[in-house]
């Protein structure tokens, strides 16, 4: 999905090394892509799925063991 009308944004916590993702919002979903590969694949989360994903991130569900 390479729509030039999308507004992609990075987290304010993104490091200078460019190891981050970008998100764009559309009416029924949140789109996610690798900031280093702007023409690469895009993940699409429905609004409920995105809310669940963010809750999991905040709860540490995706933390690497020992990190």
C-alpha positions in Angstrom: 0.0 0.0 0.0 1.9 3.0 -1.2 -0.6 5.8 -1.2 1.0 9.2 -1.3 -1.9 10.7 0.6 -1.0 8.8 3.8 0.7 10.6 6.6 3.3 8.3 8.1 4.7 9.2 11.5 7.5 7.7 13.8 7.5 7.5 17.5 9.2 10.4 19.3 11.2 7.7 21.0 12.8 6.5 17.8 16.5 6.3 17.8 18.9 8.0 15.3 19.9 4.6 14.0 16.6 4.3 12.1 15.5 1.1 13.7 11.9 1.9 14.0 8.4 1.6 12.5 6.1 4.2 11.1 2.3 4.3 11.4 -0.4 5.8 9.4 -4.1 5.9 10.2 -7.0 5.3 7.8 -10.7 5.2 8.7 -10.9 1.6 9.8 -7.3 0.6 10.5 -3.8 1.6 11.5 -1.1 0.8 9.0 2.5 -0.1 10.1 5.7 -0.2 8.0 9.4 -0.5 8.5 10.9 3.0 8.3 14.0 1.7 6.5 11.9 0.1 3.8 9.2 2.6 2.9 8.2 0.8 -0.3 8.1 -2.6 1.5 5.2 -4.5 3.0 2.6 -2.8 5.2 0.8 -4.4 8.1 -2.8 -3.4 8.6 -4.4 -3.6 12.1 -8.1 -3.1 12.5 -8.9 -0.6 15.3 -9.7 -3.3 17.9 -6.6 -5.2 16.9 -4.4 -2.1 17.2 -5.8 -1.3 20.6 -5.0 -4.9 21.8 -1.5 -4.7 20.3 -0.8 -1.4 22.1 -2.1 -2.8 25.4 0.2 -5.9 24.9 3.2 -3.6 24.3 2.5 -1.6 27.4 2.0 -4.8 29.4 5.4 -6.1 28.3 3.8 -9.0 26.4 6.4 -8.7 23.5 9.5 -8.0 25.6 12.4 -10.3 24.9 13.4 -12.5 27.8 16.3 -11.0 29.8 16.0 -7.6 28.0 
